[in-house]
Amino acid sequence: MIWIKNHGVTGSTDNLRQPLKDAGVPICCYSDDGKTTPVVVLKGWTGLALNDHDLTDDEVVELIEKINSMIMVARDLGANHDEFDNKSEELDAYHNGEHPEA
C-alpha cells in the first residue's frame, strides 16, 4: 500500500487518480483491462493498493514526487508511535487492525 496526501484539495480519490494516471501509474476508476486499484481513505491519508500492478513502491513514490509537489508521501514522514519506522508502516498497521490504538 502506498499512502499519500494531497493538501488543499477535497475529494481525496478522484483528484489523485488522474494526475497519477497521466504520469503512467495504472490508477484510474476503470483501466483498459478491467482492473481497478483499490483506494482506502484513512485518517486523512489516501492509500493506493498496487498489488495487482508490476510497480515497486520506489517506482510509485518517484512518479508521485515528480507530478505534484503538493502530494506528501507517508513513507518519508516519521510515525507517531516509536514502534513504527515511518508513517506508512503506521498507517498499514491501522489499516490491517494491528495498530495498538486500532
C-alpha positions, -999 to 999 in steps of 0.1 A, spaced: 0 0 0 13 35 -9 0 62 14 -2 97 0 -19 130 10 -30 158 -14 -31 191 5 -57 218 0 -79 197 -23 -111 179 -13 -123 147 -29 -93 126 -19 -96 99 -46 -105 114 -79 -81 143 -77 -52 119 -71 -61 93 -97 -59 115 -128 -25 130 -123 -11 96 -113 -27 81 -144 -12 109 -166 22 101 -151 20 64 -161 8 49 -128 -20 24 -136 -45 41 -113 -79 51 -126 -116 43 -120 -116 16 -147 -84 6 -166 -84 -10 -201 -80 -45 -187 -109 -41 -163 -88 -39 -132 -91 -11 -106 -67 0 -80 -85 -1 -46 -84 32 -28 -86 35 10 -91 67 29 -78 65 65 -70 93 90 -67 119 63 -45 98 40 -53 80 8 -39 45 4 -35 30 -30 -33 -8 -32 -10 -16 -60 -6 -53 -55 -21 -61 -90 5 -40 -108 41 -45 -116 54 -14 -98 77 -13 -69 70 11 -40 101 31 -51 88 35 -86 54 47 -75 70 72 -50 93 85 -77 64 91 -100 42 107 -73 70 131 -63 76 141 -99 40 150 -107 29 172 -78 48 190 -51 16 192 -31 15 154 -26 31 141 6 44 105 8 38 88 41 70 68 38 90 100 41 74 110 74 80 99 110 54 78 128 35 90 158 45 58 177 80 46 183 73 10 172 69 21 136 98 32 113 76 57 93 41 69 88 35 44 60 41 15 83 19 30 110 -10 35 85 -6 -1 73 -10 -12 109 -41 9 113 -55 -5 80 -47 -41 90 -61 -37 125 -27 -43 141 -20 -9 155 -21 -6 193 -48 21 191 -69 3 164 
